[in-house]
Amino acid sequence: MRAVNFPSTKGTRSAAAIETPSAHRRRVHKSGTAVRFHDAELEYTFEDQAIGPTHRAGITYHFGATVDEARDRAARAEEDRINARLAEVERKREAERLDALLDRAEEARVSGDRDEAARLVATARVIDPEYPRARSLEVLLLRERGRSLLDAGDPAGAAVVYRQALVLAPDDTALTAALDRSRHESDIRAARTAEVRRRFNAAMDAFVSDDLAAARSGFTAILAANPKDAEARTMLARVNTTIARRVEDLLRGAELLLQAGDLKEAEATLARAKALDSDAPGLDALAAAIEKQKAAAGRERRPATAAGSTPRPAATPPLTRDQQRDVAEFYKRGQRAFEAGRADEALRYWELVWSIQPGYLHVDEYLKREYQTRGMEHFAAGRLREAVSMWERALRVDPKDQRTLGYLARAHEQLDRARAISGEEP
């Protein structure tokens, strides 16, 4: 910090002048002001002294931050560094996980275990839907599955699989040719007219594009016109089975959203399930649970009355000094353990911090990210129960985290995708 003063006096006085008693007793009048802009400060003072009025002006410029500002800046930098490090570790672990999964999938495919290969590829695609190697391997498995169905005399089933493969590889001319061949053979078998062929293909396209209601309606209409169309009957059975599984997953997702307190999204998810099957088991019970929670939320928002007010929850008592010291120490130990590569130890310390003071610095984010990552590790290894347990821990930290809710829903999506690739039938 540097200060420059500019004294200015009215009148003169000898350096050897001696103040008289009367002058010494004279009251000194003093006033002033100061203006600060960023790191510069302009000060002005006026003193009416015994020797005469005195004016002083000064400019002060602050170089660097204050001690508190520097401490806060250092703390933020450390938190940012830890967050970046966590993200880097997570990316590395995810890439290793995916490559290990796909290595095992390749081995299973070569050995002839297509179901296991399909399960592993589906898991990889749930973890990262755009991972190029996973997409390529899924296309290969679907191509092989389509060829098997065609050889087994199921051209309609083969056409569905080839369509699924083309969604992932739209420029693959060999897949396009195989799809056309399957369609042609299916039409010949069922002796369909041009109009019925158009409706059949539209229903197939709806099924592949996940418009299950349109697919069901299309195949139902074809069977009503020609009850002997065996392939339309087989496809309708596939659509109905897919709808049943989808509704089950939607209801499960709505329950999770309800537990997280996201009533609006839970209600929307329930509506999607009801649109697919209005008579599905569990619909009414879940709708009643949502309405009950909405009513409870409405009562909590209603202003309290003097006669019948709802008591507010007691405020969390402030931490004692010992607790504050414990939180700070546990947090630092967790950071040191993480930096040293001792992730389990870091997790234990961060859990202690969260149990005493949720929201302390970035501990909530650290815990949630670690639980999500560990859940994915279990998921990739086929340990669904352990994966769900970790993701439920993440939801305790952040009940409305969409990523965690998505992981829980995708655990069931993985089963459906594996069935689609391997061709598992009801």
C-alpha positions as CSV (number, residue, x, y, z in Angstrom):
1,M,0.0,0.0,0.0
2,R,1.3,3.4,-0.9
3,A,0.0,6.8,0.4
4,V,0.8,10.2,-0.9
5,N,-0.1,13.3,1.1
6,F,-0.4,16.8,-0.1
7,P,-0.4,19.3,2.9
8,S,-1.6,22.8,2.3
9,T,-1.7,25.5,5.0
10,K,-2.9,29.0,5.2
11,G,-0.6,31.4,6.9
12,T,3.0,30.9,8.0
13,R,4.7,29.8,11.1
14,S,8.4,29.7,12.1
15,A,9.8,26.4,12.9
16,A,10.9,27.9,16.2
17,A,7.6,29.4,17.1
18,I,6.3,28.9,20.6
19,E,2.6,28.4,21.2
20,T,1.0,30.8,23.7
21,P,-1.2,29.3,26.4
22,S,-4.2,30.9,24.8
23,A,-3.4,29.3,21.5
24,H,-2.7,26.0,23.1
25,R,-6.1,26.0,24.7
26,R,-7.8,26.9,21.4
27,R,-10.2,24.1,20.3
28,V,-9.2,22.4,17.1
29,H,-12.0,21.8,14.6
30,K,-11.5,18.8,12.3
31,S,-13.6,17.3,9.5
32,G,-13.0,15.2,6.3
33,T,-14.2,12.7,3.8
34,A,-13.0,9.8,1.7
35,V,-14.0,8.2,-1.5
36,R,-12.9,4.7,-2.6
37,F,-13.0,3.3,-6.2
38,H,-11.8,-0.3,-6.6
39,D,-8.3,-0.3,-5.0
40,A,-7.8,3.5,-4.9
41,E,-9.0,5.7,-2.1
42,L,-9.0,9.6,-2.1
43,E,-9.0,11.2,1.4
44,Y,-9.5,14.8,2.5
45,T,-9.3,16.3,5.9
46,F,-9.6,19.9,7.3
47,E,-8.3,21.0,10.7
48,D,-8.8,24.5,12.2
49,Q,-5.7,24.5,14.4
50,A,-4.2,27.2,16.6
51,I,-1.8,28.1,13.9
52,G,-4.5,28.4,11.3
53,P,-6.6,26.2,9.0
54,T,-4.9,23.2,7.5
55,H,-6.0,21.1,4.5
56,R,-4.7,17.6,3.8
57,A,-5.5,15.4,0.8
58,G,-4.1,12.0,0.1
59,I,-4.4,9.1,-2.4
60,T,-4.1,5.6,-1.2
61,Y,-3.7,2.7,-3.6
62,H,-4.0,-0.9,-2.3
63,F,-1.7,-3.4,-4.0
64,G,-3.0,-7.0,-3.8
65,A,-5.9,-8.5,-1.8
66,T,-6.6,-8.2,1.8
67,V,-5.8,-11.2,4.0
68,D,-9.4,-12.3,4.1
69,E,-9.8,-11.9,0.3
70,A,-6.6,-13.9,-0.3
71,R,-7.7,-16.7,2.0
72,D,-11.1,-16.9,0.3
73,R,-9.4,-16.9,-3.1
74,A,-7.1,-19.7,-2.1
75,A,-10.0,-21.7,-0.7
76,R,-11.9,-21.3,-4.0
77,A,-8.9,-22.3,-6.0
78,E,-8.4,-25.4,-3.9
79,E,-12.0,-26.4,-4.3
80,D,-11.8,-25.8,-8.1
81,R,-8.7,-28.0,-8.2
82,I,-10.3,-30.8,-6.3
83,N,-13.4,-30.6,-8.6
84,A,-11.3,-30.7,-11.7
85,R,-9.3,-33.7,-10.3
86,L,-12.5,-35.5,-9.4
87,A,-13.8,-35.0,-12.9
88,E,-10.5,-36.2,-14.4
89,V,-10.6,-39.3,-12.2
90,E,-14.2,-40.0,-13.2
91,R,-13.5,-39.7,-16.9
92,K,-10.5,-42.0,-16.7
93,R,-12.4,-44.6,-14.6
94,E,-15.4,-44.5,-17.1
95,A,-13.1,-45.0,-20.1
96,E,-11.4,-48.0,-18.4
97,R,-14.8,-49.4,-17.4
98,L,-16.1,-49.1,-21.0
99,D,-13.1,-50.7,-22.6
100,A,-13.1,-53.6,-20.1
101,L,-16.8,-54.2,-20.7
102,L,-16.4,-54.2,-24.5
103,D,-13.3,-56.5,-24.3
104,R,-15.5,-59.0,-22.4
105,A,-18.3,-58.5,-24.9
106,E,-16.0,-59.3,-27.9
107,E,-14.8,-62.4,-26.1
108,A,-18.4,-63.5,-25.5
109,R,-19.4,-62.9,-29.1
110,V,-16.4,-64.9,-30.5
111,S,-17.2,-67.8,-28.2
112,G,-20.8,-67.8,-29.3
113,D,-22.4,-66.4,-26.2
114,R,-24.4,-63.7,-27.8
115,D,-26.7,-63.2,-24.9
116,E,-23.8,-62.3,-22.6
117,A,-22.2,-60.1,-25.4
118,A,-25.6,-58.3,-25.8
119,R,-25.8,-57.7,-22.0
120,L,-22.3,-56.3,-21.8
121,V,-22.8,-54.0,-24.9
122,A,-26.1,-52.8,-23.5
123,T,-24.5,-51.9,-20.2
124,A,-21.7,-50.0,-22.1
125,R,-24.3,-48.1,-24.1
126,V,-26.3,-47.1,-21.0
127,I,-23.1,-45.7,-19.5
128,D,-22.2,-43.8,-22.6
129,P,-24.7,-44.0,-25.5
130,E,-22.3,-42.3,-27.9
131,Y,-19.2,-44.4,-27.2
132,P,-18.1,-45.3,-30.8
133,R,-16.8,-48.8,-30.0
134,A,-20.0,-49.7,-28.2
135,R,-22.1,-48.5,-31.1
136,S,-20.1,-50.5,-33.6
137,L,-20.2,-53.7,-31.6
138,E,-24.0,-53.3,-31.1
139,V,-24.5,-52.9,-34.8
140,L,-22.4,-56.1,-35.4
141,L,-24.5,-58.1,-32.9
142,L,-27.7,-56.8,-34.4
143,R,-26.5,-57.7,-37.9
144,E,-25.7,-61.3,-36.8
145,R,-29.0,-61.5,-35.0
146,G,-31.0,-60.4,-38.1
147,R,-29.2,-63.0,-40.2
148,S,-30.1,-65.7,-37.7
149,L,-33.8,-64.7,-37.7
150,L,-33.9,-64.6,-41.5
151,D,-32.3,-68.1,-41.7
152,A,-34.8,-69.4,-39.1
153,G,-37.7,-68.2,-41.2
154,D,-38.7,-65.1,-39.3
155,P,-38.3,-62.3,-41.9
156,A,-40.4,-59.8,-39.9
157,G,-38.3,-60.3,-36.8
158,A,-35.2,-59.9,-39.0
159,A,-36.6,-56.6,-40.4
160,V,-37.1,-55.2,-36.9
161,V,-33.5,-56.0,-36.0
162,Y,-32.1,-54.6,-39.2
163,R,-34.1,-51.4,-38.6
164,Q,-32.6,-51.1,-35.1
165,A,-29.1,-51.5,-36.6
166,L,-29.8,-48.8,-39.2
167,V,-30.7,-46.3,-36.5
168,L,-27.1,-46.7,-35.3
169,A,-25.5,-47.0,-38.7
170,P,-27.8,-45.2,-41.2
171,D,-25.3,-45.2,-44.0
172,D,-24.6,-48.9,-44.0
173,T,-25.7,-50.1,-47.4
174,A,-25.4,-53.8,-46.5
175,L,-27.9,-53.3,-43.7
176,T,-30.3,-51.5,-46.0
177,A,-30.1,-54.4,-48.5
178,A,-30.7,-56.9,-45.8
179,L,-33.7,-54.9,-44.6
180,D,-35.2,-54.8,-48.1
181,R,-34.7,-58.5,-48.5
182,S,-36.4,-59.3,-45.2
183,R,-39.4,-57.0,-46.0
184,H,-39.8,-58.6,-49.4
185,E,-39.8,-62.1,-48.0
186,S,-42.3,-61.2,-45.2
187,D,-44.7,-59.6,-47.8
188,I,-44.5,-62.8,-50.0
189,R,-45.2,-65.1,-47.0
190,A,-48.3,-63.1,-46.0
191,A,-49.5,-62.3,-49.5
192,R,-50.1,-58.7,-48.6
193,T,-51.5,-56.1,-50.9
194,A,-49.7,-52.9,-51.6
195,E,-51.8,-51.0,-49.1
196,V,-51.3,-53.7,-46.4
197,R,-47.6,-53.7,-47.0
198,R,-47.6,-49.9,-46.5
199,R,-49.5,-50.2,-43.2
200,F,-47.3,-53.1,-42.1
201,N,-44.1,-51.2,-42.8
202,A,-45.5,-48.1,-41.0
203,A,-46.3,-50.2,-37.9
204,M,-42.8,-51.7,-38.0
205,D,-41.2,-48.2,-38.3
206,A,-43.3,-47.1,-35.4
207,F,-42.1,-50.0,-33.3
208,V,-38.4,-49.4,-34.0
209,S,-38.8,-45.6,-33.4
210,D,-40.4,-46.4,-30.0
211,D,-43.8,-45.2,-30.9
212,L,-45.4,-48.2,-29.2
213,A,-49.0,-46.9,-29.2
214,A,-48.9,-46.4,-33.0
215,A,-47.2,-49.8,-33.5
216,R,-49.9,-51.5,-31.5
217,S,-52.7,-49.8,-33.4
218,G,-51.1,-50.6,-36.7
219,F,-50.7,-54.3,-36.2
220,T,-54.1,-54.6,-34.5
221,A,-55.7,-53.1,-37.7
222,I,-53.8,-55.4,-40.0
223,L,-55.0,-58.4,-38.0
224,A,-58.5,-57.2,-38.0
225,A,-58.4,-57.1,-41.8
226,N,-56.5,-60.4,-42.1
227,P,-56.5,-62.6,-39.0
228,K,-54.3,-65.1,-40.8
229,D,-51.3,-62.8,-41.0
230,A,-49.1,-64.7,-38.6
231,E,-46.2,-62.2,-38.7
232,A,-48.5,-59.3,-37.8
233,R,-49.7,-61.4,-34.9
234,T,-46.1,-62.2,-33.8
235,M,-45.2,-58.5,-34.1
236,L,-48.3,-57.4,-32.1
237,A,-47.2,-59.9,-29.3
238,R,-43.7,-58.3,-29.3
239,V,-45.2,-54.8,-29.1
240,N,-47.5,-55.7,-26.2
241,T,-44.6,-57.3,-24.3
242,T,-42.5,-54.2,-24.9
243,I,-45.3,-52.0,-23.7
244,A,-45.7,-54.1,-20.5
245,R,-42.0,-53.7,-19.7
246,R,-42.0,-50.0,-20.6
247,V,-45.0,-49.3,-18.3
248,E,-43.3,-51.2,-15.5
249,D,-40.2,-49.0,-16.0
250,L,-42.2,-45.8,-16.1
251,L,-44.0,-46.7,-12.9
252,R,-40.7,-47.4,-11.2
253,G,-39.4,-44.1,-12.4
254,A,-42.5,-42.3,-11.2
255,E,-42.0,-43.9,-7.8
256,L,-38.4,-42.6,-7.6
257,L,-39.5,-39.1,-8.6
258,L,-42.2,-39.2,-6.0
259,Q,-39.6,-40.2,-3.3
260,A,-37.4,-37.3,-4.5
261,G,-40.3,-34.9,-4.1
262,D,-40.5,-34.1,-7.8
263,L,-44.3,-34.3,-8.0
264,K,-44.7,-32.6,-11.4
265,E,-42.3,-35.0,-13.2
266,A,-43.7,-38.0,-11.3
267,E,-47.2,-37.1,-12.5
268,A,-46.0,-36.6,-16.1
269,T,-44.2,-40.0,-16.0
270,L,-47.4,-41.7,-14.6
271,A,-49.4,-40.1,-17.5
272,R,-47.0,-41.6,-20.0
273,A,-47.5,-45.0,-18.5
274,K,-51.3,-44.6,-18.4
275,A,-51.3,-43.6,-22.1
276,L,-49.6,-47.0,-23.0
277,D,-51.8,-49.1,-20.7
278,S,-54.6,-47.5,-18.7
279,D,-55.3,-50.8,-16.9
280,A,-51.7,-51.6,-15.8
281,P,-51.3,-52.9,-12.3
282,G,-50.1,-50.3,-9.8
283,L,-51.4,-47.2,-11.8
284,D,-54.2,-46.4,-9.4
285,A,-52.1,-46.9,-6.2
286,L,-49.3,-44.6,-7.5
287,A,-51.8,-42.0,-8.7
288,A,-53.3,-42.0,-5.2
289,A,-49.8,-41.6,-3.6
290,I,-49.0,-38.7,-5.8
291,E,-52.3,-36.9,-4.9
292,K,-51.7,-37.6,-1.2
293,Q,-48.2,-36.0,-1.4
294,K,-49.6,-33.0,-3.4
295,A,-52.2,-32.4,-0.8
296,A,-49.6,-32.6,2.0
297,A,-47.4,-30.1,0.1
298,G,-50.3,-27.8,-0.3
299,R,-51.0,-27.8,3.4
300,E,-47.3,-27.0,4.1
301,R,-47.5,-24.0,1.7
302,R,-50.8,-22.7,3.2
303,P,-50.3,-19.7,5.6
304,A,-50.5,-20.7,9.2
305,T,-53.6,-19.5,11.2
306,A,-53.6,-18.6,14.9
307,A,-56.2,-21.2,15.7
308,G,-54.8,-24.2,13.8
309,S,-51.2,-23.5,12.7
310,T,-48.8,-26.2,11.7
311,P,-45.7,-26.0,13.8
312,R,-42.6,-25.3,11.8
313,P,-39.7,-27.7,12.1
314,A,-37.2,-26.5,14.6
315,A,-34.2,-24.7,13.2
316,T,-31.0,-26.7,13.1
317,P,-28.9,-25.6,16.1
318,P,-25.6,-23.9,15.3
319,L,-22.5,-26.0,15.5
320,T,-20.4,-25.9,18.6
321,R,-16.8,-24.8,18.3
322,D,-15.7,-28.4,18.7
323,Q,-18.0,-29.5,15.9
324,Q,-16.7,-26.7,13.6
325,R,-13.1,-27.8,14.2
326,D,-14.1,-31.4,13.5
327,V,-15.8,-30.5,10.3
328,A,-12.8,-28.5,9.0
329,E,-10.4,-31.2,10.0
330,F,-12.4,-34.1,8.5
331,Y,-12.7,-32.1,5.3
332,K,-9.0,-31.5,5.1
333,R,-8.2,-35.1,5.8
334,G,-10.6,-36.2,3.1
335,Q,-8.9,-33.9,0.6
336,R,-5.5,-35.2,1.5
337,A,-6.6,-38.8,1.3
338,F,-8.2,-38.2,-2.2
339,E,-5.0,-36.5,-3.4
340,A,-3.0,-39.5,-2.2
341,G,-5.2,-41.9,-4.1
342,R,-7.0,-43.3,-1.0
343,A,-10.6,-42.9,-2.3
344,D,-12.2,-45.1,0.3
345,E,-10.6,-43.1,3.1
346,A,-11.6,-39.8,1.5
347,L,-15.2,-41.0,1.2
348,R,-15.4,-41.9,4.9
349,Y,-14.1,-38.4,5.9
350,W,-16.5,-36.7,3.6
351,E,-19.4,-38.8,4.9
352,L,-18.5,-37.6,8.4
353,V,-18.5,-34.0,7.3
354,W,-21.9,-34.4,5.6
355,S,-23.4,-36.1,8.7
356,I,-22.3,-33.1,10.8
357,Q,-22.9,-30.2,8.4
358,P,-24.5,-31.0,5.0
359,G,-23.5,-28.4,2.4
360,Y,-20.1,-27.7,3.9
361,L,-18.0,-26.3,1.0
362,H,-18.3,-28.8,-1.8
363,V,-18.7,-32.0,0.2
364,D,-22.2,-32.7,-1.1
365,E,-20.9,-32.6,-4.7
366,Y,-17.9,-34.8,-3.8
367,L,-20.1,-37.4,-2.2
368,K,-22.8,-37.4,-4.9
369,R,-20.2,-37.8,-7.7
370,E,-18.4,-40.6,-5.9
371,Y,-21.6,-42.5,-5.2
372,Q,-22.6,-42.1,-8.9
373,T,-19.2,-43.4,-10.1
374,R,-19.2,-46.4,-7.7
375,G,-22.7,-47.2,-8.7
376,M,-21.6,-47.3,-12.4
377,E,-18.7,-49.6,-11.5
378,H,-21.1,-52.0,-9.9
379,F,-23.5,-51.6,-12.8
380,A,-20.8,-52.4,-15.3
381,A,-19.9,-55.5,-13.4
382,G,-23.5,-56.7,-13.4
383,R,-24.0,-56.0,-9.7
384,L,-27.4,-54.2,-10.1
385,R,-28.3,-54.4,-6.4
386,E,-25.0,-52.8,-5.3
387,A,-25.4,-50.2,-8.1
388,V,-28.8,-49.2,-6.9
389,S,-27.6,-49.0,-3.3
390,M,-24.9,-46.5,-4.3
391,W,-27.3,-44.4,-6.4
392,E,-29.8,-44.3,-3.6
393,R,-27.0,-42.9,-1.4
394,A,-26.5,-40.2,-4.0
395,L,-30.2,-39.4,-3.8
396,R,-30.0,-39.0,-0.1
397,V,-27.4,-36.3,-0.7
398,D,-29.4,-34.7,-3.5
399,P,-32.9,-36.1,-3.8
400,K,-33.7,-34.3,-7.0
401,D,-30.5,-35.1,-9.0
402,Q,-31.7,-35.9,-12.5
403,R,-28.5,-37.8,-13.3
404,T,-28.9,-40.2,-10.4
405,L,-32.6,-40.7,-11.2
406,G,-31.6,-41.4,-14.8
407,Y,-29.1,-44.0,-13.7
408,L,-31.7,-45.8,-11.7
409,A,-34.1,-45.8,-14.6
410,R,-31.4,-46.9,-17.0
411,A,-30.5,-49.9,-14.9
412,H,-33.8,-51.3,-16.1
413,E,-33.4,-49.9,-19.6
414,Q,-30.2,-52.0,-19.8
415,L,-32.3,-55.2,-19.4
416,D,-34.6,-54.1,-22.2
417,R,-31.7,-53.2,-24.6
418,A,-30.0,-56.6,-23.9
419,R,-33.2,-58.4,-24.7
420,A,-33.6,-56.4,-28.0
421,I,-30.0,-57.2,-29.1
422,S,-30.1,-60.9,-28.1
423,G,-33.6,-61.4,-29.4
424,E,-35.0,-62.8,-26.1
425,E,-38.7,-63.5,-26.5
426,P,-41.4,-63.5,-23.9
